[in-house]
Amino acid sequence: MLDLYLLLQATILSIVSALIYIVIGILPGTDETATMAPIALALLFAGVDPLLVLAWFISAIVAFKITDAIPVALAGIPGGVMAVPQVPDAMMAKEYGYADTLLRKGNSAAFIATIITLIFTLIVAWLLLPLGSWLNTEDKIFGVGVRRWFWILFVGVVILALTSRNKALALMTIPVFALLIQGLRGVYGRPVTVSLFLGVTVGPIIYEIFYALNKDLRRGIVRKGFKEVRLARVGRISVNPLKNLSREELVHTSIWSLITSVLATVMSPVGLTILIGDLLRESKKNRLEGAILAYTTREGIKLGTYIGGTLIPLIVIGAPTGPMSAGPAYPFFQKIDLIGKEPFKYILEKYSYLDISLILIYSALISLAITYPLIVKYSREITLYVFRKISADSLYGLFIAIALILAYYDAGLPGIFGMILVALISGALARQGVSLGVLFMTIVGAPTIVSLLKLL
């Protein structure tokens, strides 16, 4: 069983994580990968027990995904990237004066989805555990060794490419980017991953910085000054989540959060959130009712996809097979020299499945216990404080600094330049409509993709 010292550490880390990601979640435009992966990787390199880092990560998911919808409901401004699909529904509700209704229902859906999805995912992962060895079996295809899980990853990256805004470019990017990655690894002389992964993570930020340094291009940037934020008034929100949801909203939130938690093993969380939310909205003749139902259900789907998309690849497959596991959760699949193996292997070998489940549920409950009451009582005050007092630019500067340090640790000075190269290409591709998830998954599958290309 878990000892008290480990529980104490998990408690402290979960509390700190929840408080940090409440702030990050509210900040406009924060990217989940750029704000979650570097910190998780830094903790692992610092020698923190991987199970405790996973507890930190689960707490971060809960706090981040609950709070990133607050500025959407109050001001129509998305916090994290996953909150972007909720903007049209939020604006519709705000127009009719239902901002408090939206907050109430969204918070309640997130609360319920967190609990049922985490328990459901842990049960599903346990039932699928016997498939793990089969999925990791290597087959020979014309002399090329291919792990069976690669085909899951390949299906996932193709689906993700087809759901990108620029489908043709996204599909073409897969083999081209794989060649770039293997070329850099050839230059390094070893299978480097961290600096390449971090290059994609900070790609959009690095690209915007270099874009702004160009005098001619800078003329096209419109300077608007400080954004005036008008928040809708919010009435009293009941603490009991079951009282805030209709039976229909509760059913849809429960069903779709569970289904998408499994689908996120290979599919895009953003894509699933958009697809199902839009279908539910269009199912209603009344536009306002459709918007509220879609918004509420999307809140549950966000939590479901992030939890399931992390834990099923980690526990069952042992490889990042989807955008979530190949993005924000990728540090758990990266070999850490300090422990001599990948963190997910360390966790599964050192701890019993019951211990892992208990610590993850415990960390999620701590995050909920902090985040949910704070949002219920002080959502308006917290949002105004974060918007006025905390600079998103300073946080992004911190994340870039962490990425540079980790890239140097990974491959020295060439690692930094390689990371910048990957960042610039990733940022440019993202601007042209290619999902970053395509690039993350291509990094993971690059050795096999290039080997298979040689057969053509």
N, C-alpha and C positions, 0 to 999 in steps of 0.2 A: 504493500500500500504506500501511498505518497506520504513522505515525512512532513512534519510541520514547517521545517525550514524552507522546503521547496514551495509549500503553499504560501508562506509569508512572502517569498520572492515573487511568486506569481501574482499575489495580491498587489504588491507595490508596482510591479511592471504594468499590470492591467489598469490600475488607477492612473498612473502617469500617461500611459498610451491613450486612454479615453480622454483625458483632459487636453492633451496635445492635439488629438485629431478632431475634437469638437471645434477648436479654433481653425484648423486646416480645412475642415469640411465646409465651414461657412465662407471662407475666403473664395472670391469668384475665380473660376477657371482653373482651380487646382487639379492636377493630373494624378490619378491614383498610383500609377507606376512610379512617377517621378518623386512622389512624396512618401511612399510606403517601402518600396524596394531598397533604396540606399540605406535607410535607417535599419531595416531588418538585416541587411548584409553587414553593416557596420557593427551591429550587436553580435553577430555570429563571429566576425573576425576578432572582436574584443574578447571572445571566450565565454560569452553567456551561453548557458545550457540551451541547446536547440529547442527543447520542449518549452522552455520559458520564452524564447523568442517567438515560437508559434502561438503561445498564449498572448503575448504582446500583439501579434499580428491579428488574431481573432478579435481582440478588444478594439484594435484600430479599425477593423472592418465595420464593427457594430457602430462605433461612435461616428466614423466618417460617413457611412451611408445613411445614418439617421439625420445628421446635421447638414449634409450638402443640399438637402431639399428645402431647408428653412428659408434661405434667401430667395429661392424660387417662389415659394408660396407667398412671401411677404413683399417681394420687390420684382419678381420676374427675372431674377438674375441667378443663373446656376452656380452652385458651389463647385463640386467636383464634376468631372466630365460626364459621369453616369447620370447626373441630374439634368443634363441638357434636354433629353426627350420629354421631360416634364414641363418645360417652359410653356408650350401652347395650352396645355390643360390648366396650368396655374393662372395664366393670363385670362383665360375664359372665366374661371371661378372668381378671380379678383374683380373682373368687370362687373359681375353680379353681386359683389360684396360678400363673397364666401371664403375669404382668405383664412379666417379662423377655422371654418369647417374643414378646409383642405389640410391645414396643419394638424388638426385633431385626428382626422382620419389617417393621414400619412404616418404620423407618429405611432398610432395604434397598430397599423398594418406592419410597420417595421418591427415593433415590439413582438408581435405574435409570430411573424415570419422568422425572426432570429431564433426563437426557442424551438419551434417545430422543425425548421429546416436543419438546424444543427443536430438535433436528435435523429432526425430522419437520415441525414447524410452519414452520420456515424454508423447507423444500423445498416444502410445500404453498402457502405464501404466494407463493413465486417462480413456481410454476406458474399461480397464479390472478392474477398481476399484470396480464395482458392484459385481465382483466375490470374492472379499476379504472376506466378511462375510461368504460366502458359503465355501470357502477353510478353514476357521478357525473354522467351525462347527465340534464338536466332535461326532464321532460315537462310539457305543459300540460293540466291537467284543469279544464275550465270556467273557463279563465283563470288558474288557480292553478298556479304553477310548483312541481313536486314532483320532487326528486331520486329516482332509482330506488332508492338505498340506503335511503330512508325506509321503503319497504315491508318491508325486512328488519328495521329497527328496530321498525316497528309490530307485525310478527309477534312479535318478541322481547318487547316490552313486554306484549302480550296474553298470551303464554305465561307470562311471569313473574307477571302479575296472577292468572292461573288457578292458579298454584302457590303463591300467597300463602295464609296462614292464613285471611284474610278475603277471599274471592274477589270477592264482590259490591262491597264497599267499594273494593277495589283497582281494579276495572274502572271504577267511577264516578269514582275519583280522577284517572284519565288526562285527561279533558277539563277537569275542574274545576281541577286543578293547572296545566294548560297555560294556562288563562285567567289564573290568578294570576301566573304567570311573565311572560306577555306584558303584563299590567297593570303590574307593577313595572318592566319595561323601558320601558313608555310613560312612567312617572313619571320614570325616570332620563334619558329622552331618547336612549338609545342601547342597543344590544344587549348589555347586561352579562350575563356568565355566571359569572365566578369567585365573586362573593359569593353568588349563588344556589346554585351547586354546593356551596360550603362550608357554606351553611345546612343543606342536607340531610346533609352529612357529619357535622356536630357536633349534628344535630337531637336524637337520643336523649339525649345528654349534657346539652344546654341544657334540654330538657324536664324531665329529672329534677331539675336544679338549681332551676328555678322551682316544680316540684311540691313539693319539700322546703321551699320558703320559705313555703308556705301552712300556717298554724298548724293548721287543722282537718285537712287532708290528712296533715300530718306525724304526727298521732297514730296513723294506720294503718300507719306504717312500723315494722316490727319490728326492734328493735335486738338483735342477737345477740352483739355483741362480736367479738373476733378469732376467725377460723375456725381450728379445729384441723385441721391437715393431716397425714394419715398416709400415708406413701409406702410402696408395696410394695417389698420387697427385690428387687434386680436382680442377676442373675449376670453372668458374662462374656459380652459380645456380640462375635461375630466381626466383624472389619473387612471381610471379603470378603462383599459383599451377595449374590452368587450362591449362597453356601453357606447363607444364612439363609432362602431361599425354596424351597418345593416347586415342582415343575414346574407344577402347577395354579395356584399363586399367581403365579408368574412370568408365565405366559400371560395370566391375567386382568388383572394389573397392566399389562402391556404393551399388550394390545388396548384395554382401556377407557380408559387414559390417552391413547392416540392418538385414539380415536374422540371422546372428550369434549373434547379440545383443539380440534377443529373445531366441535363442537356449541356450545361456549361462545361462539362468535361472536355468537349471539343468545340463548342459553339461560343460565339461572342456574347458576353453579357449585355453590351449595348444593343446589339442586334435583337436579342431576345426581348429586351425591355421595350424596344420600339415596336416590334412585330405584335406582341401580345397586347400591349397597351392600345395600339391603334385598332386592333380587331375588336376589343371590348368597347372602345369609344364609338366605333361605327355601328355597334350592335344596338345602340340606343337612339331612338328618334329624337329625344330631348337632348340638345347639345350640352347643356349644363350637367345633366345627369351622366352623360357619357364621359365628359371631361373629369368629373369627380371620381367615377368608377375607374377610369384608366389611370389617373394619378395615384389613387389608393393602391391599386393592384401593382403598379410599377414599383412602389415602395417595397412591397414584399418581394418582388422579383429581383430587385437590386441586391437584397440581402441573400436571397436564395442562390443566385448565380455566383456571388463572391465566395460564399461558404462552400458550396458544392464544388465549384470550379477550382478551389484550393485543395480540399481534403480528399476527394476521390482520386485525382492523379497522384497525390502524395502518398496515400495509404495503399491504394490498390495497384496502380500501374508503376509507380516509381519513376515517372518521367513526365515532363510538362507537355501535356497533350492538347491544351486549349489556351486561349488568350489570357485567362486569369493565371493559370499555373506558369505560363511562359512569360508573363508580365510581372505584376506586382509580387507574386509568390515565387518567382524564379530563384531567389537566394536559397530556398530550401532544397533545391536540386543541384546546387553548385558545390563541388568538392571543397571543403574547408580544411586546410593543412593542419590546423590546430587539433582537429578531431580525427583527421586522417580519412575522412569519408564524407559523403553527402549528408546534410543534416537530417533528411527524412529517414535515411538508413540508421543513423544514430538513435533517433527517436524510437523507431520500431524495434530495434534490437535491445535497447536499454530498458524500455518501459513496457509494461503490459498494456493490452488494448484498453482495459478498464481504466487504468491510470491515465492514459492519453485522453480518453473520453471525458473523464471527470475533470481534468485540468482545463480542457477546452470549454466545457460547459460552464465551469466555475468562472473562467475569465470573461466569457460572454455575459454571464449574469452580473458580474461586477460592472462591466461596461454599461449594461442596460440600467443598472441601479444608479449610476452616475448620470448618464446621458438623458434618459427618459424624463426623470423629474425636473432636471434643469431646463430641458426644452419645453416641457409642459408649462412651467411657471415663468421662465425668463427668456423665451425665444426672441422676443422683440429687443430686449435690452442687450442680450449677448450679440445679436446680429449688428446692432448699431455700434457697439463697442469695437467689435472686430473690424468692421468696415472703416471706422474712423481712426483707430489706434495702431493697427497692425498692417505692415506693408507686405503684400504678396511678393514684391520684387526681392525683399531681403530674405524671405524664406527660400525662394528659388535660387538665390545666390548661395545660400547654405547648402542646398541639395547639389548644386554644381560643384562646390568645393569638396563635398564628400565623394562625389563621383570621380573627381580628378585624383584624389588621394587613393581611392580603391583601385583605379586604373593603374597608377604607378606601382602600387603593391602587387598588382597582377602581372604586369609585364614591363615595369620600369618606364623610362622615357618613351620608348616606342609604343608602349601601351597607351600613353596619353595621346600621342599623335594619331594612333589607330582609332582611339575612341572619338577624337574630334572628326576624323574622316567619316566614320560611321554615323556620327551625330548629324553632320551636314547633309549627308545623303538621306538619312532617315527624316530629317526635318523637311527637306525638299519634297520627298515622296509623300509625307503626311499632308503637306500643303496642296499637293496635286490630287488628294483624295484617296490615298492608300492607307488602310488601317495599320497602325503600329503593331497590332497583334499579328499581322502577316509577317512582319519582320522578326518579332520575337520568336515565333514558331519556326521560321526559316533558320534562325541561328541554331536552334536545337536540332533540327533535321538536316543541317547543311552537310555533314560528312556523308550521310546516306544519299542525299539528293545528288551531290557531285559524283559519287561513285556510280549511281544509276545513270547519270548523264553520260559518263564515259562509255557506257554500253551502246549508246545510240550511234 
